[in-house]
């Protein structure tokens, strides 16, 4: 089952979810580590290249993920009441919005000098140039603060999944862990 059903996530949605989760955790860790690199580190140029390349691929995967939601709508949210259902919708929307802000701000940091982003030397995403004054610095601050906001939202997302699994004893977590 590749598409979602009203009760269960399909293989594509489950795969995108877990690939995105692993990539986001990895990008956060690498980003956190990169800020302490100095000019003489052998990773000074290599780590940002990988970080940007994987970030662009994550952007493409996330765009595909949003399109996939229209092709194959998610199963109904399992909620005890309307407030919980609205909180789940708001939480998922916040995850997507913050992730897109991080990805776009990363692009703006990297392309402020007019150079495109080479994605693993496979293709180059062209630069739009400097769109506003101090673009690299402002986008850098947005990128950093939104990364921390995403970390907090992911923690809430995990806690909500665990609450559903251990306290509500429903299938919310199970249907994202398995597919048939």
C-alpha positions, 0 to 999 in steps of 0.5 A, a space after each residue: 500500500 503506497 497511498 494513505 488510507 483513511 485509517 493508515 499511512 502508506 509506504 510513501 508517507 511513512 518513508 518520507 516522515 522517517 527520512 525527513 526526521 533522520 535528515 533534520 536531526 543530522 542537519 541540526 547536529 552538523 549545523 551546531 558542530 559547524 559553527 565552531 569550525 575554524 578556517 584551519 579545520 579540514 571540514 571548514 569548506 567540506 561540512 557546509 557543502 554537505 549541509 547545503 546539499 542535504 538541505 536542498 534535497 530536504 527542501 525538494 523532499 518536503 515540497 514533494 511531501 506537501 504535494 503528496 498530501 494532496 495526492 494521498 490525504 493523511 488518515 484522520 487524526 485520532 483525537 479525544 476532542 475538538 481541541 486536541 484535533 485543532 492542536 494536532 493540526 496547528 502543531 503539524 502546520 507549525 512544523 511545516 512552516 518552521 521547516 520551510 523558513 529554515 530551508 529558505 533562510 539557509 538558501 538566502 544565507 548561502 546565495 547572498 554573495 551571488 553564487 549558487 548552491 552546488 548540490 553534491 556537484 550533481 546540479 547547481 541551484 542558482 542564486 537570486 543574489 542579495 535580495 535585502 541588506 545584510 541578507 546573510 546575517 539576517 537570514 543566519 539569525 532566522 536560520 539559527 532561531 528557527 532551528 531551535 524552534 523546530 527542535 522544540 516543536 519536534 520534542 512536542 511532536 514526539 511527546 504527543 505521539 508517546 502520549 497517544 501510545 502510552 496513555 490513550 493506547 490508540 494507533 497514532 504512533 503505530 500507524 507511522 511505525 509500520 506499513 503493509 
